[in-house]
């Protein structure tokens, strides 16, 4: 295929170009449903508790002492108190999900972060998603719902689950807010609706998108520094255009979304679609410009699929490629950059990995 279909070093396609193949199928995944245990039932509002009842009393049948044989049992020695947790839990990062909910739950289970029922089971572990939850895959809203739920469950367990703003969050927000309103794309007139569809927008996601999803996406941070790792979505230096500190960048992005100006949000989306700043000649210097400004010793990002970073551009027609099989993150730019997008939209791998990396 010709260059310019989302596989060269240019910015990701907007309203006129297609960069990734959109899967031909969609499906909906229903919400998680928790069953109510009979023992959790409470009396109706107009019923009174029995006299003398306390919340700790068990309603068990009374057994006469003469009906049983009394056996003296030595009390078991008290178990030693668990050692208190010291410091934060381990740190994990997740690459681009793009609506592949089943692949995400499988990867989280393999890393021991959720159990077979999809509940958080990792205690004080810290989990960061690097953005791009929707589009291209079958269930972007299901992915957002899962991340939101895990955020609450992890916090209750003493850990956390957090997420960064990706360019596809900006794209979905823009498509919902502005639709077919013309914007100045820098290369003529475009619309968020057209760009969203050309970049894998799924009608089922738009139909299920609710206000709380929009509010959650609009409040996401764009940059964070954790354990010396500078976490970003996009492999670009465009973050430098929005402030000389992490706080400034995050505030600037949120304020732009609050002003709700279509052209301003489009410019933000356009800059967040830039890629490959760390890949080619001068890539290490580009990474250092971010680290010198925002801190940290390494950048961790998603956005650009690892096969693209390795020069394997794939095929829009779905033809098989003899390119490398992605099994883990890609470390490059003199060891300063870690890429986490395994290319799940290209039949690749959805990566969930603990930092620091084993290799």
Secondary structure, DSSP 8 states (H G I E B T S, - for coil): --TTSS-SSS----SS---S---S-------------GGG----TT----TT--TT--------GGGS------------------S---EEEE---TT-HHHHHHHHHHTTSB-TTS-B--TT-EEEE-S--SSSSS-HHHHHHHHHHHHHHHHHTT-EEEEB--HHHHHHHHHHHHTT--EE-SSSEE-HHHHHHHTT--HHHHHH--HHHHHHHHT-BS-EEETTEEE-SSSSSGGGGG-SSHHHHHHHHHHHHHHT-HHHHHHHHHHHT---TTTSTTHHHHHHHHHHHH--SEEEE-SS-HHHHTT----TT----------S-EEETTTTEEE----GGGT----EEEES---
